[in-house]
Each structure stands twice: as structure tokens, then as C-alpha cells.
Amino acid sequence: MVRKSKDAEFICEYEIKDHKIMTMEEEKRERVIAAALKEFNKGYHSANIDEIIKEAGISKGLIFHYFGSKRGLFLFLLKYSAEIINNEYAKVILSSRDFLENVWEVSKLAMEMTLQYPIMYGFIGKAVFVLNEIFPEGLPKDIPNSNEGLLQEILKKSDRSFFRDDIDRDKAQNVALWTMKGFSDSLLAYGDDLENYNANLDKLMKEFEEYVELLRKLLYK
């Protein structure tokens, strides 16, 4: 049996709106979160709590009062980021029955969100490489899984009869979804380099659209 650490117990069973930091004055709270996201863009091990409190203009005691530890703050940021992404994805209205069209629409949103939240996506890009190390017991189950919810929506809305009759349609869907995920994951390499990402956004969208069209030729009737 894996024992939960005190940090995991401290922060896993709550909604963001119920976290004690939400009692902090809004402007100060936003400074703390922004400073923490910026610092953790350096990577978990390189992030320094002293730099966060200096940037946010609060005491170290307050950081530990609200989050318990560096690990607790890191986990809060993961959940905070996941909730923002989940809320953005919840706004998506898929009106087409075309599976690949829906994949394309969702992928465009993912690329636009990377531009809208560069610091947050930079944080996520660094965080994914240390999750197993920092949380060997596993992440709390209540972190929103926006990808899973959106995937189910795509599958529910899409008409499988678009696919060729001579191929396994489940496998065809998986190929398209893996392509979408692989391309989206590659965007994390830009981190918080907003200028470089913005300069290449049109090229990135065109490239992914070409992947979608290739999949359409290979998988559709």
C-alpha cells in the first residue's frame, strides 16, 4: 500500500474556489499565482520559494500557511492550470458530425490557448517531466481531466460512417487522436516564449491542418 504524504492530504480534496488562498485579496492572490507560475517555469527543482515571495511581495510564512510546502504549491498550480483549461474546453460547441473536423477545431483551440496562457503552458511543459518523481503515489483524482471530457464529446458527436469500411474505425480514431495529442504536446517546447510562438502560429496551424487533411485522405471514404 502506498502511503499518502502529508502534502497530498493537505491539498488533494478541495475545489479551487474553496482553497484557503481564495480568502486572500484578489490582487495579491493573482500576484502570488503569477509569481509562482513564472518561477516554476524554471522547472520544479530550480524553482525557488524566495524568488516567489520576492516577486509577489509576501512573506515566506504566508506561502507555507496557504500551501504547506513547495510541493503543495506546485500541486495547487497544477490543479489551478487544469481548471482553467477545463473551463476553456467546456465552452467548445461541436456542431459537426465530422470526427476529423472536430479534432481540427479542438486542436485550433489548444494552439490559441497556448498563446493566451503562455506562462501557464510553460509551467505545464516543465511539470509533466517530474510528475512521477514529485508524486510517486500518484496525482489526486480530483484534478480536472479536460482532455478526457472533450474526447468523449468528440466521440459522441462524430459519425463513424465517415470512415472507410475496410478499416477498423476504433483504430482509425486512435490514429487521429494520437496525431492531435502528439502535435499539441510538441507546442509545449515553446514554453513561455510568446514572441517565438506567436511568430510561428500561422505556420503551426497550417502544418496541423495538413496533417488533418492527410488523415482525411487515408481514413475517410
C-alpha positions in Angstrom: 0.0 0.0 0.0 1.3 3.5 -0.9 1.0 5.9 1.9 -0.1 9.4 1.1 2.3 12.2 2.1 1.0 15.0 4.3 1.3 17.3 1.3 -1.0 15.2 -0.8 -3.5 15.0 2.1 -3.2 18.8 2.6 -4.2 19.7 -0.9 -5.9 16.9 -2.8 -9.5 17.1 -1.6 -10.7 20.6 -2.5 -12.0 22.7 -5.3 -10.0 25.8 -6.3 -12.8 28.1 -5.2 -12.6 26.5 -1.7 -8.8 26.7 -1.3 -7.8 29.0 1.6 -5.8 31.2 -0.8 -9.1 32.4 -2.2 -9.6 34.3 1.1 -6.7 36.5 0.1 -7.3 39.8 -1.5 -7.7 39.2 -5.3 -4.9 41.4 -6.5 -2.5 39.9 -4.0 -3.7 36.4 -4.8 -3.1 36.9 -8.5 0.4 38.2 -7.8 1.2 35.1 -5.9 -0.1 32.7 -8.5 1.6 34.6 -11.4 4.9 34.8 -9.5 4.7 31.0 -8.7 3.9 30.0 -12.3 6.7 32.2 -13.5 9.2 30.7 -11.1 8.1 27.1 -11.7 8.7 27.7 -15.4 12.4 27.2 -14.5 11.5 23.6 -13.5 10.4 22.2 -10.2 13.9 21.7 -8.8 15.2 25.1 -10.0 12.1 27.0 -8.6 13.0 29.0 -5.5 10.3 29.9 -3.0 12.4 33.0 -2.0 12.1 34.3 -5.6 8.3 33.8 -5.5 7.9 35.7 -2.2 10.1 38.5 -3.5 8.2 38.8 -6.8 4.8 38.5 -5.1 5.7 40.8 -2.2 4.5 38.5 0.6 6.2 36.7 3.4 7.5 33.1 3.3 5.3 32.3 6.2 2.2 33.1 4.2 3.3 30.8 1.4 3.6 27.9 3.8 0.4 28.9 5.6 -1.5 28.7 2.3 0.2 25.8 0.7 2.1 23.8 3.3 5.2 23.3 1.2 6.8 23.8 -2.2 5.3 20.6 -3.3 1.9 21.7 -2.1 2.2 25.0 -4.0 3.3 23.0 -7.1 0.2 20.8 -6.9 -2.1 23.8 -6.4 -0.6 25.3 -9.6 -1.3 22.0 -11.5 -4.9 22.0 -10.3 -5.3 25.7 -11.0 -4.0 25.3 -14.5 -6.1 22.2 -15.2 -9.2 24.0 -14.1 -8.6 27.0 -16.4 -8.0 24.7 -19.3 -11.1 22.6 -18.4 -13.2 25.7 -18.3 -12.0 26.9 -21.7 -12.7 23.5 -23.2 -16.1 23.4 -21.7 -17.0 26.4 -23.9 -16.4 24.3 -27.1 -19.6 23.6 -29.1 -19.0 20.8 -31.6 -21.7 21.2 -34.2 -20.2 19.0 -36.9 -20.6 15.2 -37.2 -17.2 15.0 -38.9 -14.7 13.4 -36.5 -11.7 15.0 -38.1 -13.4 18.4 -38.3 -14.0 18.2 -34.6 -10.4 17.2 -34.0 -9.2 20.2 -36.0 -11.5 22.6 -34.1 -10.3 21.4 -30.7 -6.6 21.5 -31.9 -7.0 25.1 -33.0 -8.3 26.0 -29.6 -5.4 24.2 -27.9 -3.0 26.3 -30.0 -4.8 29.5 -29.3 -4.9 28.7 -25.6 -1.1 28.2 -25.6 -0.8 31.8 -26.9 -3.4 33.1 -24.4 -1.8 31.5 -21.4 2.0 31.2 -22.2 3.3 31.2 -18.7 0.8 28.6 -17.6 1.6 26.4 -20.6 5.3 26.9 -20.0 4.7 25.7 -16.4 2.8 22.6 -17.6 5.5 21.9 -20.2 8.1 21.6 -17.5 5.8 20.0 -14.9 5.0 16.9 -17.0 8.6 15.7 -16.8 8.7 15.5 -13.0 5.2 14.4 -12.0 6.2 10.8 -11.3 9.2 11.9 -9.3 7.4 14.5 -7.2 4.2 12.5 -6.8 5.2 8.8 -6.7 1.9 8.0 -5.0 0.0 9.5 -8.0 -1.8 12.8 -8.5 -5.1 13.4 -6.7 -8.0 12.1 -8.7 -9.9 15.4 -8.5 -7.6 17.3 -10.9 -9.8 18.1 -13.9 -9.1 15.9 -16.9 -10.2 18.3 -19.7 -8.8 16.0 -22.4 -10.9 13.1 -21.4 -14.1 15.1 -21.2 -13.5 16.7 -24.6 -12.6 13.3 -26.1 -15.9 11.8 -25.0 -17.7 14.8 -26.5 -15.9 14.4 -29.8 -16.7 10.7 -29.9 -20.3 11.3 -29.0 -20.9 13.9 -31.7 -19.0 12.2 -34.5 -20.5 10.0 -37.2 -18.3 6.9 -37.6 -19.8 6.2 -41.0 -17.4 8.8 -42.4 -14.6 6.3 -42.1 -13.7 3.8 -44.8 -15.5 0.4 -44.5 -12.3 -1.6 -44.9 -10.5 -0.3 -41.8 -11.1 -0.7 -38.1 -12.8 2.5 -37.0 -11.7 2.4 -33.4 -8.1 2.2 -34.6 -8.7 5.0 -37.2 -10.0 7.3 -34.4 -7.0 6.4 -32.3 -4.6 7.4 -35.1 -6.3 10.8 -35.4 -6.3 11.4 -31.6 -2.7 10.4 -31.2 -1.8 12.8 -34.0 -3.6 15.6 -32.3 -2.0 14.8 -28.9 1.5 14.5 -30.3 1.2 17.8 -32.2 -0.3 19.6 -29.1 2.4 18.2 -26.9 5.1 19.5 -29.3 3.8 23.0 -28.7 4.9 22.8 -25.0 8.5 23.1 -26.3 7.9 26.8 -26.8 7.3 27.2 -23.0 6.7 30.9 -22.2 8.5 32.1 -25.4 5.4 34.0 -26.5 7.2 36.0 -29.2 8.6 32.9 -30.9 5.3 31.0 -30.6 3.3 33.9 -32.0 5.7 34.3 -34.9 5.1 30.7 -35.8 1.4 30.3 -35.0 0.2 30.6 -38.6 2.8 28.1 -39.7 1.9 25.7 -36.9 -1.8 25.8 -37.7 -1.2 25.3 -41.4 1.1 22.3 -40.6 -1.6 20.7 -38.4 -4.3 21.3 -41.0 -2.1 19.4 -43.5 -2.0 16.5 -41.0 -5.8 16.6 -40.7 -6.2 16.6 -44.5 -3.7 13.7 -44.8 -5.7 11.7 -42.3 -8.9 12.5 -44.2 -7.4 11.0 -47.3 -6.2 8.0 -45.6 -9.1 7.2 -43.3 -12.3 8.6 -44.9 -14.3 7.3 -47.7 
